[in-house]
Amino acid sequence: MHLSSVPSPYGIGTMGQSAREFVDFLKRAGQKYWQILPVGQTSYGDSPYQSFSSFAGNPYFIDLDMLAEEGLLLPEEYKMIDWGDNANTVDYGLLYQNRYPLLRLAVKRFLAGEHKEFMMFCDEQEQWLDDYALFMTIKGMNGGASWLDWKEEERKRNYVTMEEIRTTQKDEILFWKVLQFFFYEQWNALRAYANENGVSIIGDLPIYVALDSADIWANPQYFQLDEELRPVQVAGCPPDGFAEGGQLWGNPLFDWAALEEDNFSWCINRIGHSCRVYNVLRLDHFRGFESYYAIPYGDKDAKGGHWEKGPGDKLFLALQKQLGKQKIIAEDLGFLTEPVREMLKNSGFPGMKVFELGFDSRDGNGSEYLPHNFIRNCVAYTGTHDNDTIQGWFLTAPKDDVDYACAYFGIKDRRDGHWDMMKALWATVADLTIVQAQDLFGLGSESRMNQPSTFGNNWQWRVLPGSFTEDLATQLRSYMKLYAR
């Protein structure tokens, strides 16, 4: 369950009291892990996999009540604001319109006092924070336009132009830095609370970075760009049973040769930062490190793409040499080849097994996701944020596939089938198992978090207040005891 889905009266889940109450529920329910999606600052489309920075946190997650406790906001300044009329969904348009004026007010009050810890934060995070704050400032000067549409001297980071902006826009640059201080102060407190209660947080790092990001603007030498800094090829997935035209993600591809010349330092800094933010890190699209699907920039779908070789083991050997052994989960879903399997084995990372893929004939790798083929060194799921809920899957998957799953799991009544599948998951040999929050409630497709290759209705689902009851905690804890988890 993503942080955005935590119950909150202010339009979106935050790092405040409701998140702590969810940690309390997890503790009572005998759970040891909470897996979330990337917490980066989202852009147009609201996807946590398309962020303005790999390092910056999402200002939407800053808790307003906590700012009020510090004297930076007054309750009457935010409690009467319209945050949307549906507690079950996030209204990102209203968030964008109403959140930032409040955050600017809080930053103004913060800067009026002493801020020694903030200056220490700026020094510690200088490697990414300066570029991020400058990027967001110039983006604001250009009405929010992508950096590809800025004036050439801004786009290509002309030294004189950058120094002039640092001088004339120092207050705006400071605003974006303070927001990150707020975010990480609250995030570190939430993570510490979770850890103190025996709950580790599993985070997520997208393999690629967004085209419109400080990452690419400040480090164009590490990406496949032309002389005008426009992508040559972009990322995606080939056509399959779920998407006839494939998936066109549009992210610029890494220039792996340039990265290797620099001993993968930029990638390792990025991964290392995420390993420090979370207790455990899921590496998204792991197979893309062995070989990746490259689509000509400007194509309308992914049909014209082709495979190219990635860095493979070299990246992970450099990672371990520079950072030591890290707690990482490899998202090894999709079209897998023997070299990908060999790379996973050599890394030692646990891979992922997803029940729904094992029973869905639309996926080409079903057999290894069947429970009787699981191994211990894996993380097993009923489904992920990209899959339908269990009850939704019953209604949308091919009938023969659903009948097979019901026979396999001994499901007599599909209305309770989500519990039958979750119990079967906990009974497997997998070292770690994860279920979607939606499946605890038996919700249908209306609560699905994301449908790949679609736009407009994703990333919105929220838990209604009061859903995580004592009865549900007791039920979950009894199953953990039953299956020795």
DRENBA-834999 format. One line per 5 residues: number of its first residue (from 1); their letters; for each residue y, x, z of C-alpha. Coordinates in steps of 0.2 Angstrom, whole numbers. Layout:
N
NUM = a = Y X Z ~ ...
# end
This chain:
485
1 = mhlss = 0 0 0 ~ 17 7 -5 ~ 31 9 7 ~ 41 -3 -4 ~ 28 -17 1
6 = vpspy = 30 -16 20 ~ 38 -32 27 ~ 57 -31 28 ~ 72 -43 29 ~ 82 -31 18
11 = gigtm = 74 -33 1 ~ 62 -19 1 ~ 50 -10 14 ~ 59 5 23 ~ 55 19 35
16 = gqsar = 60 8 50 ~ 52 -3 63 ~ 41 -13 51 ~ 33 3 44 ~ 29 9 62
21 = efvdf = 21 -8 66 ~ 10 -6 51 ~ 5 11 58 ~ 1 2 74 ~ -10 -10 65
26 = lkrag = -19 4 56 ~ -23 12 73 ~ -30 -5 80 ~ -40 -7 64 ~ -48 10 66
31 = qkywq = -40 17 50 ~ -36 35 48 ~ -26 36 32 ~ -12 26 24 ~ -10 30 5
36 = ilpvg = 6 27 -3 ~ 14 29 -21 ~ 27 43 -25 ~ 42 40 -14 ~ 55 48 -26
41 = qtsyg = 71 40 -32 ~ 66 27 -45 ~ 76 24 -61 ~ 77 11 -75 ~ 61 1 -74
46 = dspyq = 58 4 -55 ~ 42 14 -57 ~ 39 27 -44 ~ 31 38 -57 ~ 48 39 -66
51 = sfssf = 60 48 -54 ~ 77 57 -56 ~ 69 71 -46 ~ 52 77 -40 ~ 60 82 -24
56 = agnpy = 72 69 -19 ~ 67 54 -9 ~ 72 36 -13 ~ 88 30 -5 ~ 81 12 -5
61 = fidld = 68 17 8 ~ 82 22 21 ~ 81 10 35 ~ 98 1 38 ~ 94 -4 56
66 = mlaee = 91 15 60 ~ 108 19 52 ~ 115 6 64 ~ 107 13 79 ~ 116 29 75
71 = glllp = 133 20 74 ~ 134 23 55 ~ 133 4 51 ~ 137 -12 60 ~ 124 -26 59
76 = eeykm = 136 -39 52 ~ 139 -27 37 ~ 121 -29 31 ~ 112 -43 39 ~ 122 -57 30
81 = idwgd = 120 -49 12 ~ 109 -57 -1 ~ 93 -46 -3 ~ 84 -59 -13 ~ 76 -76 -10
86 = nantv = 58 -71 -11 ~ 50 -61 4 ~ 35 -58 -7 ~ 44 -48 -21 ~ 57 -34 -22
91 = dygll = 73 -39 -32 ~ 78 -22 -38 ~ 94 -28 -47 ~ 100 -35 -30 ~ 95 -18 -22
96 = yqnry = 105 -8 -34 ~ 120 -19 -33 ~ 121 -21 -14 ~ 112 -5 -6 ~ 124 9 -12
101 = pllrl = 140 2 -5 ~ 132 1 12 ~ 125 19 10 ~ 142 25 5 ~ 150 17 20
106 = avkrf = 137 26 31 ~ 139 43 23 ~ 158 42 26 ~ 156 38 44 ~ 143 52 46
111 = lageh = 154 65 38 ~ 168 60 50 ~ 158 68 64 ~ 148 84 67 ~ 134 88 56
116 = kefmm = 126 105 60 ~ 109 98 56 ~ 114 92 39 ~ 121 109 35 ~ 104 117 40
121 = fcdeq = 95 104 29 ~ 106 109 14 ~ 102 128 17 ~ 83 124 18 ~ 83 113 3
126 = eqwld = 95 122 -8 ~ 83 126 -21 ~ 82 108 -28 ~ 96 99 -18 ~ 111 107 -27
131 = dyalf = 104 103 -44 ~ 99 86 -39 ~ 116 81 -32 ~ 126 89 -47 ~ 114 79 -59
136 = mtikg = 117 62 -50 ~ 136 66 -49 ~ 137 69 -68 ~ 126 54 -71 ~ 139 43 -62
141 = mngga = 153 51 -71 ~ 144 45 -87 ~ 141 27 -81 ~ 123 31 -77 ~ 118 37 -95
146 = swldw = 104 48 -98 ~ 108 67 -97 ~ 103 67 -116 ~ 118 57 -120 ~ 131 67 -110
151 = keeer = 144 79 -118 ~ 136 95 -124 ~ 144 106 -111 ~ 137 94 -97 ~ 120 93 -106
156 = krnyv = 118 112 -108 ~ 125 116 -91 ~ 140 126 -97 ~ 145 137 -82 ~ 164 134 -83
161 = tmeei = 161 115 -84 ~ 148 115 -69 ~ 160 125 -58 ~ 174 113 -62 ~ 164 98 -58
166 = rttqk = 158 106 -42 ~ 176 108 -37 ~ 183 91 -43 ~ 168 80 -38 ~ 164 89 -21
171 = deilf = 164 73 -11 ~ 152 64 -23 ~ 140 79 -23 ~ 141 78 -4 ~ 137 60 -4
176 = wkvlq = 120 63 -14 ~ 116 77 -2 ~ 119 66 14 ~ 108 53 7 ~ 94 65 5
181 = fffye = 97 71 23 ~ 96 53 29 ~ 80 50 19 ~ 71 65 25 ~ 76 63 43
186 = qwnal = 69 45 43 ~ 53 51 33 ~ 49 65 45 ~ 51 53 60 ~ 39 40 52
191 = rayan = 26 53 47 ~ 27 61 64 ~ 24 43 72 ~ 9 40 60 ~ 1 57 64
196 = engvs = 4 55 83 ~ -6 38 81 ~ -20 47 72 ~ -15 41 54 ~ -12 53 40
201 = iigdl = -2 49 25 ~ -9 51 8 ~ 5 54 -5 ~ 5 55 -24 ~ 13 67 -36
206 = piyva = 14 62 -54 ~ 8 75 -66 ~ 24 74 -77 ~ 42 72 -73 ~ 54 59 -80
211 = ldsad = 64 63 -96 ~ 80 58 -87 ~ 78 69 -72 ~ 86 84 -63 ~ 70 93 -65
216 = iwanp = 71 94 -84 ~ 90 95 -85 ~ 90 110 -73 ~ 74 119 -80 ~ 73 115 -98
221 = qyfql = 64 132 -102 ~ 48 125 -94 ~ 46 109 -106 ~ 43 106 -124 ~ 61 103 -130
226 = deelr = 70 108 -146 ~ 86 117 -147 ~ 96 102 -143 ~ 85 99 -128 ~ 76 84 -135
231 = pvqva = 57 82 -133 ~ 46 88 -146 ~ 31 79 -140 ~ 28 67 -125 ~ 14 62 -114
236 = gcppd = 2 47 -114 ~ -16 41 -116 ~ -26 37 -131 ~ -31 20 -136 ~ -45 12 -125
241 = gfaeg = -53 -4 -120 ~ -38 -9 -109 ~ -24 -4 -121 ~ -26 -5 -140 ~ -11 6 -144
246 = gqlwg = -15 18 -130 ~ -2 22 -117 ~ 15 29 -122 ~ 22 36 -106 ~ 36 46 -114
251 = nplfd = 37 60 -102 ~ 41 77 -109 ~ 26 89 -109 ~ 26 106 -100 ~ 28 122 -109
256 = waale = 12 129 -101 ~ 15 146 -109 ~ 32 148 -102 ~ 26 142 -85 ~ 12 154 -85
261 = ednfs = 24 169 -89 ~ 33 164 -73 ~ 16 163 -63 ~ 18 144 -63 ~ 31 146 -49
266 = wcinr = 41 130 -54 ~ 25 119 -53 ~ 19 127 -37 ~ 36 124 -29 ~ 34 106 -34
271 = ighsc = 16 104 -28 ~ 20 114 -12 ~ 35 103 -8 ~ 24 87 -9 ~ 11 95 2
276 = rvynv = 24 97 15 ~ 31 80 13 ~ 13 71 15 ~ -2 75 25 ~ -13 74 10
281 = lrldh = -8 74 -9 ~ -16 65 -23 ~ -13 74 -40 ~ -10 61 -53 ~ -19 63 -70
286 = frgfe = -29 78 -65 ~ -38 79 -82 ~ -21 83 -90 ~ -21 100 -82 ~ -37 104 -93
291 = syyai = -31 96 -109 ~ -17 84 -112 ~ -13 70 -125 ~ 2 75 -135 ~ 12 61 -144
296 = pygdk = 26 65 -157 ~ 43 61 -149 ~ 49 45 -157 ~ 32 37 -160 ~ 31 18 -155
301 = dakgg = 14 19 -148 ~ 0 32 -143 ~ -11 31 -159 ~ -4 46 -167 ~ -7 58 -153
306 = hwekg = -19 73 -151 ~ -27 83 -137 ~ -20 101 -133 ~ -26 113 -120 ~ -18 114 -103
311 = pgdkl = -18 129 -90 ~ -35 124 -82 ~ -41 134 -68 ~ -27 147 -69 ~ -14 135 -61
316 = flalq = -25 131 -46 ~ -30 149 -43 ~ -12 153 -43 ~ -8 138 -32 ~ -21 144 -19
321 = kqlgk = -15 162 -20 ~ 3 157 -16 ~ 1 142 -5 ~ -17 144 3 ~ -29 130 3
326 = qkiia = -21 113 3 ~ -27 95 6 ~ -27 88 -12 ~ -36 73 -20 ~ -39 75 -39
331 = edlgf = -35 59 -49 ~ -49 62 -61 ~ -50 45 -69 ~ -49 42 -88 ~ -58 51 -102
336 = ltepv = -68 65 -94 ~ -76 80 -103 ~ -87 94 -97 ~ -72 106 -95 ~ -63 93 -84
341 = remlk = -78 91 -73 ~ -80 110 -72 ~ -61 112 -67 ~ -64 99 -54 ~ -79 108 -47
346 = nsgfp = -70 125 -47 ~ -55 117 -38 ~ -66 110 -24 ~ -54 95 -23 ~ -62 78 -20
351 = gmkvf = -61 67 -36 ~ -59 48 -36 ~ -72 34 -39 ~ -66 17 -42 ~ -78 2 -41
356 = elgfd = -69 -9 -54 ~ -71 4 -67 ~ -90 5 -63 ~ -93 -13 -68 ~ -80 -15 -82
361 = srdgn = -87 -13 -99 ~ -69 -10 -106 ~ -69 7 -98 ~ -80 21 -106 ~ -85 30 -90
366 = gseyl = -93 16 -80 ~ -109 24 -74 ~ -101 37 -63 ~ -91 24 -54 ~ -106 14 -49
371 = phnfi = -109 16 -30 ~ -127 23 -31 ~ -120 38 -41 ~ -106 43 -28 ~ -106 60 -20
376 = rncva = -100 64 -3 ~ -85 75 -9 ~ -75 60 -16 ~ -63 47 -12 ~ -69 30 -16
381 = ytgth = -58 14 -20 ~ -61 -4 -24 ~ -46 -2 -36 ~ -30 7 -37 ~ -12 2 -40
386 = dndti = -16 2 -59 ~ -30 -10 -57 ~ -31 -29 -54 ~ -35 -35 -36 ~ -54 -39 -33
391 = qgwfl = -50 -58 -34 ~ -39 -55 -50 ~ -53 -45 -58 ~ -66 -59 -55 ~ -55 -70 -66
396 = tapkd = -49 -57 -79 ~ -64 -46 -83 ~ -78 -50 -95 ~ -90 -63 -88 ~ -105 -52 -90
401 = dvdya = -97 -38 -81 ~ -92 -50 -66 ~ -110 -58 -66 ~ -117 -40 -65 ~ -105 -35 -51
406 = cayfg = -110 -51 -41 ~ -128 -48 -43 ~ -126 -29 -39 ~ -117 -33 -23 ~ -126 -49 -18
411 = ikdrr = -110 -60 -19 ~ -115 -78 -16 ~ -97 -85 -15 ~ -83 -76 -25 ~ -70 -83 -13
416 = dghwd = -77 -70 -1 ~ -82 -57 -14 ~ -68 -46 -9 ~ -76 -43 8 ~ -93 -40 0
421 = mmkal = -86 -27 -12 ~ -76 -18 2 ~ -91 -18 14 ~ -101 -10 0 ~ -88 3 -2
426 = watva = -88 7 16 ~ -107 8 15 ~ -107 22 2 ~ -109 41 5 ~ -90 44 0
431 = dltiv = -81 55 13 ~ -66 44 12 ~ -63 26 6 ~ -47 17 2 ~ -44 -2 -1
436 = qaqdl = -29 -10 -8 ~ -19 -20 5 ~ -20 -35 -7 ~ -39 -35 -6 ~ -38 -37 13
441 = fglgs = -30 -54 10 ~ -41 -59 -5 ~ -25 -61 -16 ~ -26 -63 -35 ~ -17 -55 -50
446 = esrmn = 0 -62 -45 ~ 0 -48 -32 ~ -5 -34 -44 ~ 6 -19 -41 ~ 6 -12 -59
451 = qpstf = -1 -17 -76 ~ 0 -1 -87 ~ 9 -2 -103 ~ 19 -17 -98 ~ 37 -19 -92
456 = gnnwq = 47 -30 -81 ~ 35 -37 -67 ~ 28 -21 -59 ~ 31 -13 -42 ~ 37 -29 -34
461 = wrvlp = 24 -35 -23 ~ 28 -36 -4 ~ 18 -41 11 ~ 24 -56 20 ~ 29 -54 38
466 = gsfte = 15 -58 51 ~ 1 -54 38 ~ -7 -40 47 ~ -14 -50 62 ~ -24 -45 77
471 = dlatq = -39 -54 70 ~ -38 -44 54 ~ -37 -28 64 ~ -52 -33 75 ~ -62 -38 59
476 = lrsym = -58 -21 50 ~ -62 -11 66 ~ -79 -20 68 ~ -84 -15 50 ~ -78 3 53
481 = klyar = -90 4 68 ~ -104 -5 58 ~ -103 8 43 ~ -100 23 55 ~ -83 26 47
# end
